[in-house]
Amino acid sequence: MKQTAWRYGLYAAIVLTGLMSLSLFLSPRLGLNYDDREVVGYLSIFLSMIFIFLGIRYYRNQNNGYLSFGQGLKLGVLMALLPAVLFGLFNMIYGLVNPHFFQDYANYYIEDMRRTMPAKEFEVEKAAFLKKMDFLRPPLMQFLVMAITVFVIGFIVAIISSLALQRKPQVNVVV
């Protein structure tokens, strides 16, 4: 089980960090704004989580076609941990490599709020947004938020995959 968890968890981590690296590289060239990049980020997470389903299915095939819900969930959780931790580290490193990211991100959303909200509402929302940005600015918080996000999505995929792939041994009754 551990070998399957490591292998498929690593596949998921490679796909996730690879897609995000590609997205970060191509975003300026394609003119993607922060809203578009957020969509690409979540799509990358969901695409990488396909490996949880594939890993659970692989394990079931190696286990003579049998898989309990508990086995599948345990394996899925183990597989979700690796991409969660590596993606958290990826985001921390990106924040260090691109120290202007948070300011650029904040400027984009503040300007968007200014265009779309009445003045009174804008001031309230701006203050709340800046408070949230201050909370997320430390590298440890970036790591935790992104790792938890990926892990929660992976956990949900593990539950669904375990339910879909569970197979109980057939009991032959002799009459």
C-alpha angles and dihedrals in degrees: 000000000000093000091052091047092051094045098047093036088055091049089053092048093049092049093046097047091039094053092045092049090050090048093051091048095046100037096085092043093050094041095240114171124210093270091055091045091053090054090048089049094054091044088053091052093049093046092051091050089065084084090067090061091044092048093050090048091049091051091049090053090049089049094061092267095302126122130160120209089246093053091049093047093048091050092045092051091050090050092049093054097067099053090042093055095040093048090049089053090045090056093047091052092046090053089054094045093047105035091170093061097095094047092047090047092049093047091051094051095041090053090047090051091048091055097045106036136066113255097255093047091045093058092050093046093044091054091049091047093050090049090053090048091052089052092051098042100087112088092234091057090048089053094048097046095048095041092050091047093053092042094051092050089047091049091053091048089049092053093048093044093048091051092047096045103039114122124178121211114265113247112215111213116201112211 
